[in-house]
């Protein structure tokens, strides 16, 4: 029997509106990169853009120069590209239920991992883990969360009936940052520790997207960005200067916002 991740429901905390941080924030646009709305887009830990469209993956640096391009048609449609470290990426195909491993030049480094061989039935979302030899896998259909080893012989940990235990309908986004695992749902953002125990629930319905780092949670809703201090819970709201934003990333202190036609890079300046 697999080890199960302990869910400590007594830690369930419903968090409403937090105290507002009165600091003002200024966004200074630094660059803009055209991007097809149908493309998959993510960023690696060094701030390079990772773009997948029409069976091809490209790495584009911060100046807009294409560094590497590889065909990944055999891997199936891209559901996610996860940056494990500066030298390793993982391509996830929901269609083929595989994890395929790439190096920093986008070249394949080993055989793809068939998730069915790991007894994962129907993976829908993946995230890197703070443990470099593991990944988080969400099976939406079966409401099961896995902590899956991608190297070594550690057992797979899992918790079933996650939506029943935590009382949400479905997961729309998954990410670990700062030793916390964030699950975006229609009811808000559920925050777990790295063992799967519930820390808190941030009640914020109809969130469009989020990003997180070790110190802050960035919540996109109605073309505004709520920046939430993880330690204190204090928040500030930032009105974004471009419209129709549907994705945000914060990398190396810069804010990247995606619209249907472009990815804009902004410098975040916090003013006293």
C-alpha positions as CSV (number, residue, x, y, z in Angstrom):
1,X,0.0,0.0,0.0
2,X,1.3,3.4,-0.9
3,X,2.1,5.9,1.8
4,X,-0.7,8.4,2.1
5,X,-0.1,12.1,2.6
6,X,-1.6,13.2,5.9
7,X,-4.4,15.7,5.5
8,X,-4.9,17.6,8.8
9,X,-8.3,19.0,8.3
10,X,-8.3,20.5,11.8
11,X,-5.8,23.1,10.3
12,X,-8.6,24.2,7.9
13,X,-8.6,28.0,8.0
14,X,-10.9,30.2,5.9
15,X,-9.0,33.4,5.1
16,X,-11.0,36.4,4.0
17,X,-9.8,39.8,3.1
18,X,-6.5,40.7,4.7
19,X,-5.2,44.0,5.9
20,X,-4.3,46.2,3.0
21,X,-0.7,47.3,2.6
22,X,-0.7,51.0,2.0
23,X,2.5,51.0,-0.1
24,X,2.0,52.2,-3.6
25,X,3.3,50.2,-6.5
26,X,4.6,51.4,-9.9
27,X,5.0,49.2,-12.9
28,X,7.6,50.2,-15.5
29,X,7.4,48.4,-18.8
30,X,10.8,47.1,-20.0
31,X,9.9,45.0,-23.0
32,X,7.2,43.4,-25.1
33,X,7.3,40.1,-27.0
34,X,4.7,39.0,-29.5
35,X,3.1,35.6,-28.8
36,X,0.4,33.7,-30.4
37,X,-2.6,33.2,-28.1
38,X,-2.7,29.5,-29.0
39,X,0.9,28.9,-27.8
40,X,1.9,27.3,-24.5
41,X,4.1,29.7,-22.5
42,X,6.1,29.3,-19.4
43,X,9.5,30.6,-18.1
44,X,12.5,28.8,-16.6
45,X,14.4,29.8,-13.5
46,X,16.8,32.0,-15.4
47,X,14.0,34.1,-17.1
48,X,14.0,32.4,-20.5
49,X,10.7,32.0,-22.3
50,X,9.6,28.5,-23.1
51,X,7.2,28.4,-25.9
52,X,5.5,25.4,-27.5
53,X,3.3,25.5,-30.6
54,X,2.6,23.3,-33.6
55,X,4.9,20.5,-32.3
56,X,7.9,22.7,-31.7
57,X,9.4,24.0,-28.5
58,X,11.6,27.1,-28.4
59,X,13.7,28.8,-25.7
60,X,13.9,32.6,-26.1
61,X,16.1,34.7,-23.9
62,X,15.2,38.0,-22.2
63,X,16.3,40.0,-25.2
64,X,14.0,38.1,-27.5
65,X,16.7,36.0,-29.2
66,X,15.8,32.4,-30.0
67,X,18.4,30.3,-28.3
68,X,17.2,26.8,-29.1
69,X,14.4,25.1,-31.0
70,X,13.5,21.4,-31.1
71,X,10.6,19.3,-32.6
72,X,8.6,17.6,-29.9
73,X,5.8,16.4,-32.1
74,X,6.4,12.8,-30.9
75,X,5.8,13.9,-27.3
76,X,2.2,14.9,-28.0
77,X,0.5,18.2,-27.3
78,X,2.2,20.3,-24.6
79,X,0.1,20.6,-21.4
80,X,3.0,21.9,-19.3
81,X,6.8,22.5,-19.4
82,X,8.2,22.4,-15.9
83,X,11.6,23.9,-15.1
84,X,13.3,21.6,-12.5
85,X,16.6,23.4,-12.5
86,X,18.9,25.3,-14.8
87,X,19.8,22.1,-16.7
88,X,16.6,20.1,-16.7
89,X,13.1,20.6,-18.1
90,X,10.1,18.2,-18.0
91,X,7.5,18.1,-20.8
92,X,4.1,16.9,-19.7
93,X,1.6,15.6,-22.2
94,X,-1.9,15.1,-20.9
95,X,-2.8,13.5,-24.2
96,X,-0.1,10.8,-24.0
97,X,0.2,10.7,-20.1
98,X,3.9,11.1,-20.3
99,X,6.7,13.1,-18.7
100,X,9.7,13.6,-21.1
101,X,13.0,15.1,-20.0
102,X,15.0,17.8,-21.7
103,X,18.3,19.5,-21.0
104,X,19.0,23.2,-21.2
105,X,19.3,23.0,-25.0
106,X,15.9,21.3,-25.3
107,X,17.5,18.0,-26.3
108,X,16.0,14.8,-24.9
109,X,18.1,13.3,-22.1
110,X,16.4,10.0,-21.4
111,X,13.3,7.9,-22.2
112,X,9.9,9.4,-21.3
113,X,8.2,8.3,-18.1
114,X,4.9,6.6,-18.7
115,X,2.6,7.7,-15.9
116,X,0.5,4.6,-16.2
117,X,3.6,2.6,-15.2
118,X,3.6,4.7,-12.0
119,X,-0.1,3.8,-11.4
120,X,-1.2,7.4,-12.1
121,X,-4.5,7.0,-13.9
122,X,-5.3,10.4,-15.5
123,X,-2.8,13.2,-14.8
124,X,-4.1,16.7,-15.6
125,X,-1.7,19.1,-13.8
126,X,2.0,18.9,-12.8
127,X,4.3,21.0,-10.8
128,X,8.0,20.9,-9.8
129,X,8.7,20.0,-6.2
130,X,11.2,21.6,-3.8
131,X,12.6,18.0,-3.7
132,X,14.5,17.9,-7.0
133,X,13.9,14.2,-7.5
134,X,10.1,14.5,-7.2
135,X,7.1,16.1,-8.9
136,X,3.5,16.9,-8.0
137,X,0.8,15.3,-10.2
138,X,-2.9,16.0,-10.0
139,X,-5.4,13.5,-11.3
140,X,-8.5,15.6,-11.7
141,X,-10.9,12.8,-12.7
142,X,-10.1,10.7,-9.7
143,X,-9.4,13.7,-7.4
144,X,-6.0,12.3,-6.4
145,X,-2.8,14.1,-5.7
146,X,0.5,12.3,-6.2
147,X,4.0,13.2,-5.1
148,X,5.9,11.2,-7.7
149,X,9.6,10.4,-7.7
150,X,11.2,11.0,-11.1
151,X,14.5,9.6,-10.0
152,X,15.4,6.9,-7.5
153,X,13.2,4.3,-5.9
154,X,11.3,6.3,-3.3
155,X,7.6,5.3,-3.1
156,X,4.9,7.4,-4.7
157,X,2.8,9.2,-2.1
158,X,-0.8,10.0,-2.8
159,X,-4.0,11.2,-1.2
160,X,-7.3,10.3,-2.7
161,X,-10.7,12.0,-2.6
162,X,-8.9,15.3,-2.3
163,X,-11.9,17.4,-3.3
164,X,-14.1,15.6,-0.7
165,X,-11.5,16.1,2.1
166,X,-11.0,19.7,1.3
167,X,-14.4,20.6,0.0
168,X,-13.8,22.0,-3.5
169,X,-15.1,21.0,-6.9
170,X,-12.0,20.9,-9.1
171,X,-8.4,22.1,-9.4
172,X,-7.6,24.6,-12.2
173,X,-3.9,25.2,-11.4
174,X,-1.1,23.6,-9.3
175,X,2.2,25.1,-8.2
176,X,4.7,24.6,-5.4
177,X,6.8,27.6,-4.2
178,X,8.5,28.3,-0.9
179,X,7.7,24.8,0.4
180,X,4.0,25.4,-0.1
181,X,1.7,23.7,-2.6
182,X,-1.0,26.0,-4.1
183,X,-4.1,24.6,-5.7
184,X,-6.4,27.1,-7.5
185,X,-10.1,26.1,-7.5
186,X,-13.3,27.9,-8.2
187,X,-13.7,28.4,-4.4
188,X,-10.3,30.0,-3.9
189,X,-6.7,28.9,-3.4
190,X,-5.9,26.0,-1.1
191,X,-2.5,26.0,0.4
192,X,-0.8,22.8,1.5
193,X,2.6,22.1,3.0
194,X,5.1,19.8,1.2
195,X,3.6,16.8,3.0
196,X,0.1,17.5,1.8
197,X,-1.3,18.9,5.1
198,X,-3.7,21.9,4.7
199,X,-2.3,25.2,5.9
200,X,-5.0,27.6,4.9
201,X,-7.7,28.5,2.3
202,X,-7.7,31.9,0.6
203,X,-11.3,32.5,-0.2
204,X,-11.2,34.4,-3.5
205,X,-13.7,33.1,-6.1
206,X,-13.1,33.2,-9.8
207,X,-9.4,33.8,-9.7
208,X,-8.0,33.9,-13.3
209,X,-4.5,32.8,-12.6
210,X,-1.8,33.0,-9.9
211,X,1.9,32.8,-9.4
212,X,4.0,32.4,-6.2
213,X,7.5,32.6,-4.9
214,X,9.0,32.2,-1.4
215,X,7.7,35.5,-0.1
216,X,4.5,36.4,-2.0
217,X,1.4,35.1,-3.7
218,X,0.3,36.9,-6.9
219,X,-3.4,36.6,-7.6
220,X,-4.7,37.7,-11.0
221,X,-8.4,38.6,-11.1
222,X,-10.4,41.1,-13.2
223,X,-7.2,42.5,-14.7
224,X,-5.8,43.4,-11.3
225,X,-3.0,41.8,-9.4
226,X,-3.3,41.2,-5.7
227,X,0.1,40.7,-4.1
228,X,-0.2,38.8,-0.8
229,X,2.6,38.6,1.7
230,X,2.9,34.9,2.7
231,X,4.2,35.6,6.2
232,X,1.8,38.4,7.3
233,X,-1.1,38.0,5.0
234,X,-1.0,41.8,4.1
235,X,-2.1,42.5,0.5
236,X,-1.8,45.3,-2.0
237,X,-3.8,45.6,-5.2
238,X,-2.2,46.6,-8.5
239,X,-4.2,47.7,-11.6
240,X,-2.4,46.3,-14.6
241,X,-1.7,48.9,-17.4
242,X,-2.6,46.5,-20.2
243,X,-6.0,44.8,-20.8
244,X,-7.1,41.2,-21.2
245,X,-4.4,39.8,-19.1
246,X,-4.9,36.0,-18.6
247,X,-1.5,34.8,-17.3
248,X,1.2,36.2,-15.0
249,X,4.7,35.2,-13.9
250,X,7.1,36.7,-11.5
251,X,10.7,35.8,-12.3
252,X,13.8,37.3,-10.7
253,X,11.9,40.3,-9.5
254,X,10.2,41.1,-12.8
255,X,6.5,40.8,-13.6
256,X,5.5,39.2,-16.9
257,X,1.9,39.5,-18.0
258,X,0.4,37.8,-20.9
259,X,-2.3,39.1,-23.2
260,X,-3.8,37.5,-26.3
261,X,-1.1,39.0,-28.5
262,X,2.0,39.8,-26.3
263,X,4.0,39.0,-23.2
264,X,4.9,42.3,-21.4
265,X,7.7,42.6,-18.9
266,X,7.4,45.1,-16.1
267,X,9.7,46.2,-13.3
268,X,7.9,46.2,-10.0
269,X,8.7,49.3,-7.9
270,X,7.3,49.4,-4.4
271,X,7.0,53.0,-3.1
272,X,6.7,54.0,0.5
